[in-house]
């Protein structure tokens, strides 16, 4: 009979495929955004009012970020954490073998959700400029998703940063080394 730990361990085996799926979706959305930016530029030349300069620039930025996704993630990580790589997880002394599997699976899932939030943030920014006038609510949500996605993708560094801010380093050392 499968245990909860064995189910989580089997679930974590699908993480590389999920990351590849999100990367492929990002490439496809990047190509769509590039074509859409060119179409908006053509419509702007025809003096259509909903083809704004901000929308064209945002679609072009979305195209660039999605087509160069690994570089965009590395530069976002370098900006926030000072290192372009995502920190790996090493278990602390207080966890058993099954506890280490659970924590590693949960942290991997958080990283996948962070990648999705990063992509969704740029789609929200794109939608904020899509209808002619800028919609500030969508722009704020998009920026929040981008920053939150960067923090979630590097959840280990975020946990360490939070622990140092609130003086919880000794508590965190038992879980994450």
Buried (B, 14 or more C-beta within 10 A) or exposed (E): EEEEBEEBBEEBEEBEEBBEEBBEBBBEBBEBBBEBBBEBBEBBEEEEEEBBEBBBEBBBBBBBBBBBBEEBBBEBBEEBBEEBEBBEBEBBEEBEEBBBBBBBBEBBBBBBBBBBBBBBBBBBBBBBBBEEEBBEEBBEBBBEBBBBBBBBBBBBBBBBBEBEEEEEEEEBBEBBE
